[in-house]
């Protein structure tokens, strides 16, 4: 066997096979030396596991010593493997590098199926692993039932998800009611933008309720209900598309600086929103390298938003300067009000991006640094915007952001 100097960090990257605990799945083992995790679960004291594994027969696996080993190990037993190499682990025909809860070599012309039952007396995280030291290809079928006391089919580390989505949905419902109620006194005015933003908490409520139903089904029955899973995923992607559509429309001045968008702007907003939605769905369902597609489209959409924000900021500044040159008092003018509303929107957008953990949140810092610089202030706080003021110094307006620490924008 060729030496392998890569450490077994793959053991720390566990596949998503811990959310339906009455489960059957197949694993295609490639003809290369490998050591990977197939499944993970955290048992409580009194938890029980029924496990059955089968290896499809093949000419290769009928040869003596050509085996694929199946191991069940605790989190503590895995620790020594973090500094090991495959060459060291495979030094002996049967795995003996670290203690195991259970292990069985399948193949070698002898054994092609095995079963295991166990009750846990203490709380413990366990991993199901496959070790292929002989570079033989094979198909492993796994059937298991993992259950904690009280008929709880979720791993202990996943039990909080049910309550998390339940109370998240409740919070978003309250916010939706409060937002809608705050619009009632202004219903005779133009509040199209405010009504449009009702869609954000509305979709968040839907996502939370569907996710709660999904996790509750997993907890009670042990099965991953595919209908709830796909509905929840589709709704989550749709909420992302709607969010970006609103951000793009607002960045172009809709509701702030103009009554409606022209045809080209509407097409642009629609195209970017659909691109975000589709890329999110593709990555969510197919994974892998599609993450790069998602990042590229996110970055492109954010770049367009930042570009439109800067252009509109410059437009407002130019209008204010024209009024100031004409010796008009700008304090109570519509332009001043639009400027104030626009900066509030910019900060709200920044905070929303941060809350959704979009990686390019740091771009917001650069954006508003440049914005404030163009408004006449060369020392702009960079991170964790907490409050803002808009001031005038008889020549130009500028934006001051308060934050934890500062960076200079020249």
C-alpha positions as CSV (number, residue, x, y, z in Angstrom):
1,X,0.0,0.0,0.0
2,X,1.3,3.4,-1.0
3,X,2.1,5.6,2.0
4,X,-0.5,8.1,3.0
5,X,0.6,11.1,5.0
6,X,-2.8,12.8,5.3
7,X,-4.1,12.8,8.8
8,X,-7.5,11.4,9.5
9,X,-9.2,14.7,9.9
10,X,-12.0,13.3,7.8
11,X,-13.2,11.6,11.0
12,X,-14.2,15.0,12.3
13,X,-16.3,15.8,9.2
14,X,-19.4,13.7,9.7
15,X,-22.0,13.2,7.0
16,X,-25.6,14.3,7.6
17,X,-26.8,10.8,8.6
18,X,-28.0,11.6,12.1
19,X,-31.5,13.1,11.5
20,X,-33.6,10.0,10.8
21,X,-32.9,7.3,13.2
22,X,-34.8,4.4,11.5
23,X,-32.7,4.4,8.5
24,X,-31.3,2.4,5.6
25,X,-28.6,3.6,3.3
26,X,-25.9,2.3,0.9
27,X,-22.3,3.4,0.8
28,X,-20.2,2.8,-2.3
29,X,-16.6,2.2,-1.1
30,X,-14.1,3.1,-3.8
31,X,-11.0,1.0,-4.7
32,X,-8.6,3.2,-2.7
33,X,-7.3,3.2,0.8
34,X,-9.8,5.2,2.8
35,X,-11.1,5.8,6.3
36,X,-14.4,7.7,6.6
37,X,-17.3,8.3,8.8
38,X,-20.7,7.0,7.7
39,X,-23.0,8.0,10.6
40,X,-23.0,9.8,13.9
41,X,-25.3,9.7,16.9
42,X,-25.3,10.9,20.5
43,X,-27.0,8.5,22.9
44,X,-28.4,9.3,26.3
45,X,-28.1,6.9,29.2
46,X,-30.6,4.1,28.4
47,X,-30.3,4.6,24.6
48,X,-30.3,1.6,22.3
49,X,-28.8,0.7,18.9
50,X,-29.8,-2.1,16.5
51,X,-27.4,-2.3,13.6
52,X,-27.2,-4.5,10.6
53,X,-24.5,-4.2,7.8
54,X,-24.2,-6.1,4.6
55,X,-21.5,-6.2,1.9
56,X,-22.4,-7.0,-1.7
57,X,-20.4,-9.9,-2.9
58,X,-17.9,-9.5,-5.8
59,X,-15.0,-11.4,-7.3
60,X,-12.5,-9.0,-5.6
61,X,-14.0,-9.4,-2.2
62,X,-14.0,-13.2,-2.5
63,X,-10.2,-13.1,-2.4
64,X,-8.7,-14.0,1.0
65,X,-7.8,-10.9,3.1
66,X,-9.6,-8.5,0.8
67,X,-11.9,-7.0,3.4
68,X,-13.7,-3.8,4.2
69,X,-13.8,-3.2,8.0
70,X,-16.8,-1.7,9.7
71,X,-16.1,0.0,13.1
72,X,-18.2,1.5,15.8
73,X,-16.3,3.9,18.0
74,X,-16.9,6.5,20.7
75,X,-15.7,10.1,20.5
76,X,-13.0,9.4,23.0
77,X,-11.8,6.3,21.1
78,X,-11.4,8.4,17.9
79,X,-9.1,10.9,19.5
80,X,-5.8,8.9,18.9
81,X,-6.7,8.7,15.2
82,X,-6.5,12.5,14.7
83,X,-2.7,12.2,14.6
84,X,-2.6,9.0,12.7
85,X,-1.9,8.2,9.1
86,X,-3.7,5.5,7.0
87,X,-0.4,3.7,6.7
88,X,-0.1,3.4,10.4
89,X,-3.8,2.5,10.9
90,X,-3.5,-0.3,8.2
91,X,-0.2,-1.7,9.5
92,X,-2.1,-4.8,10.7
93,X,-4.7,-6.8,8.8
94,X,-7.4,-6.2,11.4
95,X,-7.8,-2.7,13.0
96,X,-6.1,-2.5,16.4
97,X,-4.8,1.1,16.4
98,X,-7.4,2.1,19.0
99,X,-10.1,0.4,21.1
100,X,-13.6,0.1,19.5
101,X,-17.1,-0.5,20.7
102,X,-17.6,-3.0,17.9
103,X,-15.7,-4.0,14.7
104,X,-16.1,-6.5,12.0
105,X,-14.2,-7.3,8.7
106,X,-16.5,-8.0,5.8
107,X,-15.5,-9.8,2.7
108,X,-12.4,-12.0,2.3
109,X,-14.6,-14.7,0.9
110,X,-15.9,-15.5,4.5
111,X,-18.3,-12.9,6.1
112,X,-20.6,-10.6,4.2
113,X,-23.1,-9.5,6.8
114,X,-23.1,-8.8,10.6
115,X,-25.4,-7.5,13.3
116,X,-24.9,-5.6,16.5
117,X,-27.2,-4.6,19.4
118,X,-26.2,-2.5,22.4
119,X,-27.7,-0.5,25.3
120,X,-25.9,2.6,26.6
121,X,-25.5,3.1,30.3
122,X,-23.9,6.6,29.9
123,X,-24.3,9.4,27.5
124,X,-21.9,9.0,24.6
125,X,-21.3,10.2,21.0
126,X,-20.7,7.2,18.6
127,X,-19.4,7.0,15.0
128,X,-19.9,4.4,12.4
129,X,-16.8,4.1,10.3
130,X,-15.5,2.2,7.3
131,X,-11.8,1.3,6.8
132,X,-10.6,0.1,3.4
133,X,-6.9,-0.9,3.7
134,X,-6.9,-3.3,0.8
135,X,-8.1,-1.0,-2.0
136,X,-11.1,-3.0,-2.9
137,X,-14.4,-1.6,-4.2
138,X,-17.6,-2.6,-2.6
139,X,-21.1,-1.6,-1.7
140,X,-22.1,-1.6,2.0
141,X,-25.7,-1.5,3.0
142,X,-26.5,-0.2,6.5
143,X,-29.8,-0.7,8.4
144,X,-30.1,0.8,11.8
145,X,-32.5,1.9,14.6
146,X,-31.1,4.3,17.1
147,X,-33.4,5.5,19.9
148,X,-33.0,7.4,23.1
149,X,-35.2,7.0,26.3
150,X,-38.8,8.1,26.0
151,X,-39.0,7.1,22.3
152,X,-36.8,10.0,21.2
153,X,-35.3,9.2,17.8
154,X,-33.2,12.3,17.6
155,X,-29.6,12.4,18.6
156,X,-29.2,14.4,21.8
157,X,-27.3,17.2,19.9
158,X,-30.3,17.5,17.6
159,X,-33.1,17.6,20.2
160,X,-33.0,21.4,20.6
161,X,-33.8,22.0,16.9
162,X,-37.5,21.1,17.4
163,X,-37.8,23.8,20.1
164,X,-35.6,26.2,18.3
165,X,-37.8,26.4,15.2
166,X,-40.9,26.4,17.4
167,X,-40.0,29.5,19.3
168,X,-38.3,31.1,16.3
169,X,-41.6,30.8,14.4
170,X,-43.4,32.4,17.4
171,X,-41.0,35.3,17.5
172,X,-41.4,35.9,13.7
173,X,-45.2,35.7,14.0
174,X,-45.1,38.4,16.7
175,X,-42.9,40.6,14.6
176,X,-45.1,40.1,11.5
177,X,-48.2,41.2,13.6
178,X,-46.5,44.2,15.1
179,X,-45.1,45.3,11.7
180,X,-48.6,44.9,10.0
181,X,-50.3,46.7,12.9
182,X,-47.8,49.7,12.7
183,X,-48.8,50.2,9.0
184,X,-52.6,50.5,9.7
185,X,-52.5,54.3,10.7
186,X,-50.7,55.1,7.4
187,X,-52.8,52.9,5.1
188,X,-54.1,56.0,3.2
189,X,-50.5,56.9,2.3
190,X,-48.1,55.3,-0.1
191,X,-46.8,52.4,1.9
192,X,-46.1,49.9,-0.9
193,X,-42.5,49.4,0.2
194,X,-43.5,48.8,3.8
195,X,-46.1,46.3,2.6
196,X,-43.5,44.6,0.5
197,X,-41.2,44.1,3.5
198,X,-44.0,42.2,5.2
199,X,-43.0,39.3,3.0
200,X,-39.7,38.8,4.9
201,X,-41.3,37.9,8.3
202,X,-44.1,36.1,6.5
203,X,-41.6,33.7,4.7
204,X,-39.6,33.3,7.9
205,X,-42.7,32.2,9.7
206,X,-43.4,29.6,7.0
207,X,-39.8,28.3,7.1
208,X,-39.9,28.0,10.9
209,X,-43.2,26.2,10.9
210,X,-42.2,23.8,8.2
211,X,-38.9,23.1,9.9
212,X,-40.6,22.6,13.2
213,X,-43.0,20.0,11.6
214,X,-40.0,18.3,10.0
215,X,-38.0,17.9,13.2
216,X,-41.1,16.9,15.2
217,X,-41.8,14.1,12.7
218,X,-38.2,12.9,12.9
219,X,-38.3,13.0,16.7
220,X,-41.6,11.1,17.0
221,X,-41.4,8.5,14.2
222,X,-37.6,8.2,13.5
223,X,-38.2,8.7,9.8
224,X,-37.1,11.6,7.6
225,X,-40.4,12.7,6.0
226,X,-39.3,13.6,2.5
227,X,-42.4,15.8,1.9
228,X,-41.8,18.0,4.8
229,X,-38.0,18.1,4.0
230,X,-38.4,19.2,0.4
231,X,-41.2,21.7,1.3
232,X,-39.1,23.3,4.0
233,X,-36.0,23.5,1.7
234,X,-38.0,25.0,-1.2
235,X,-39.6,27.6,1.1
236,X,-36.2,28.5,2.6
237,X,-34.8,29.0,-0.9
238,X,-37.8,31.1,-1.9
239,X,-37.4,33.3,1.1
240,X,-33.8,34.0,0.1
241,X,-34.9,35.0,-3.4
242,X,-37.6,37.3,-2.1
243,X,-35.2,38.9,0.3
244,X,-32.7,39.7,-2.4
245,X,-35.4,40.9,-4.7
246,X,-36.5,43.4,-2.0
247,X,-32.9,44.5,-1.3
248,X,-32.2,45.0,-5.0
249,X,-35.3,47.0,-5.6
250,X,-34.7,49.2,-2.6
251,X,-31.0,49.7,-3.5
252,X,-32.3,51.1,-6.8
253,X,-34.3,53.7,-4.9
254,X,-37.7,52.1,-5.0
255,X,-39.9,53.5,-2.3
256,X,-37.2,56.0,-1.3
257,X,-36.2,58.0,-4.4
258,X,-38.7,56.8,-7.1
259,X,-42.3,55.6,-7.3
260,X,-41.6,52.6,-9.5
261,X,-38.7,50.9,-11.4
262,X,-38.4,51.0,-15.1
263,X,-38.5,47.9,-17.3
264,X,-34.7,47.3,-17.4
265,X,-34.4,47.6,-13.6
266,X,-37.3,45.2,-13.1
267,X,-35.7,42.6,-15.3
268,X,-32.4,43.0,-13.5
269,X,-34.0,42.6,-10.1
270,X,-35.9,39.5,-11.3
271,X,-32.9,38.0,-13.0
272,X,-30.6,38.3,-9.9
273,X,-33.3,37.1,-7.5
274,X,-34.0,34.0,-9.6
275,X,-30.3,33.3,-9.9
276,X,-29.9,33.5,-6.1
277,X,-32.9,31.2,-5.6
278,X,-31.8,28.6,-8.1
279,X,-28.1,28.6,-7.0
280,X,-29.3,28.1,-3.4
281,X,-31.5,25.2,-4.4
282,X,-28.8,23.6,-6.5
283,X,-26.2,23.8,-3.7
284,X,-28.7,22.6,-1.1
285,X,-29.7,19.5,-3.1
286,X,-26.4,18.7,-4.9
287,X,-23.8,20.3,-2.7
288,X,-20.1,19.9,-3.7
289,X,-18.5,22.5,-6.0
290,X,-21.9,24.3,-6.5
291,X,-20.9,26.2,-3.3
292,X,-18.7,28.3,-5.5
293,X,-21.6,29.1,-7.9
294,X,-23.6,30.2,-4.9
295,X,-20.8,32.4,-3.6
296,X,-20.3,34.0,-7.1
297,X,-24.0,34.8,-7.5
298,X,-24.3,36.2,-4.0
299,X,-21.2,38.3,-4.5
300,X,-22.5,39.6,-7.9
301,X,-25.9,40.5,-6.4
302,X,-24.3,42.3,-3.4
303,X,-21.9,44.1,-5.8
304,X,-24.9,45.4,-7.8
305,X,-26.6,46.5,-4.5
306,X,-23.5,48.3,-3.3
307,X,-23.1,50.0,-6.7
308,X,-26.7,51.3,-6.7
309,X,-26.5,52.5,-3.1
310,X,-23.3,54.5,-3.9
311,X,-24.9,56.0,-7.0
312,X,-28.0,57.1,-5.1
313,X,-26.0,58.5,-2.2
314,X,-24.0,60.6,-4.6
315,X,-27.2,61.8,-6.3
316,X,-28.6,62.9,-2.9
317,X,-25.4,64.6,-1.9
318,X,-25.3,66.6,-5.2
319,X,-28.9,67.7,-4.7
320,X,-28.1,68.9,-1.1
321,X,-25.0,70.8,-2.3
322,X,-27.1,72.5,-5.0
323,X,-29.6,73.7,-2.4
324,X,-26.8,74.9,-0.1
325,X,-25.1,76.9,-2.8
326,X,-28.4,78.6,-3.3
327,X,-28.5,79.4,0.4
328,X,-31.6,77.3,1.1
329,X,-32.1,75.8,4.5
330,X,-31.9,72.0,3.9
331,X,-32.8,70.8,7.4
332,X,-36.5,70.1,6.7
333,X,-36.4,69.5,2.9
334,X,-37.6,66.3,1.2
335,X,-34.0,65.8,0.1
336,X,-32.8,65.8,3.7
337,X,-35.6,63.4,4.7
338,X,-34.7,61.1,1.7
339,X,-31.1,61.1,2.8
340,X,-31.9,60.2,6.3
341,X,-34.2,57.4,5.2
342,X,-31.7,56.1,2.7
343,X,-28.9,55.9,5.3
344,X,-31.2,54.1,7.7
345,X,-32.0,51.6,5.0
346,X,-28.3,51.1,4.2
347,X,-27.6,50.3,7.9
348,X,-30.6,48.0,8.1
349,X,-29.4,46.1,5.0
350,X,-25.9,45.7,6.6
351,X,-27.3,44.4,9.8
352,X,-29.6,42.0,7.9
353,X,-26.6,40.6,5.9
354,X,-24.7,40.1,9.1
355,X,-27.7,38.3,10.8
356,X,-27.9,35.9,7.8
357,X,-24.1,35.3,8.1
358,X,-23.5,36.2,4.4
359,X,-19.7,35.9,4.1
360,X,-19.4,39.2,2.2
361,X,-20.7,41.2,5.1
362,X,-17.2,42.8,5.3
363,X,-18.0,44.4,1.9
364,X,-20.6,46.4,3.7
365,X,-17.9,48.0,5.8
366,X,-16.0,49.1,2.6
367,X,-19.3,50.3,1.0
368,X,-20.3,52.5,3.9
369,X,-16.7,53.6,4.4
370,X,-16.7,54.9,0.9
371,X,-20.1,56.3,1.2
372,X,-19.2,58.3,4.3
373,X,-16.0,59.4,2.7
374,X,-17.8,60.8,-0.3
375,X,-20.1,62.7,2.1
376,X,-17.1,64.5,3.7
377,X,-16.0,62.4,6.6
378,X,-12.6,60.7,6.3
379,X,-12.6,58.8,9.6
380,X,-15.3,56.2,9.5
381,X,-15.9,53.4,12.0
382,X,-15.6,50.0,10.3
383,X,-17.4,47.2,12.2
384,X,-20.5,46.5,14.4
385,X,-22.5,49.6,13.6
386,X,-24.8,50.3,16.5
387,X,-26.2,53.8,15.8
388,X,-25.9,56.6,13.4
389,X,-26.5,60.3,13.0
390,X,-26.7,62.6,10.0
391,X,-25.2,66.0,10.5
392,X,-24.5,69.1,8.5
393,X,-21.5,71.5,8.6
394,X,-22.9,74.3,6.3
395,X,-21.1,72.8,3.3
396,X,-21.9,69.1,3.0
397,X,-23.6,66.3,4.8
398,X,-21.8,63.4,6.2
399,X,-22.6,60.1,7.9
400,X,-21.0,59.1,11.2
401,X,-21.2,55.5,12.3
402,X,-20.6,54.5,15.9
403,X,-18.9,51.1,16.5
404,X,-16.6,49.1,18.6
405,X,-13.4,50.0,16.7
406,X,-12.5,52.3,13.8
407,X,-10.7,52.2,10.5
408,X,-9.6,55.2,8.4
409,X,-10.9,55.6,4.9
410,X,-8.8,58.1,2.9
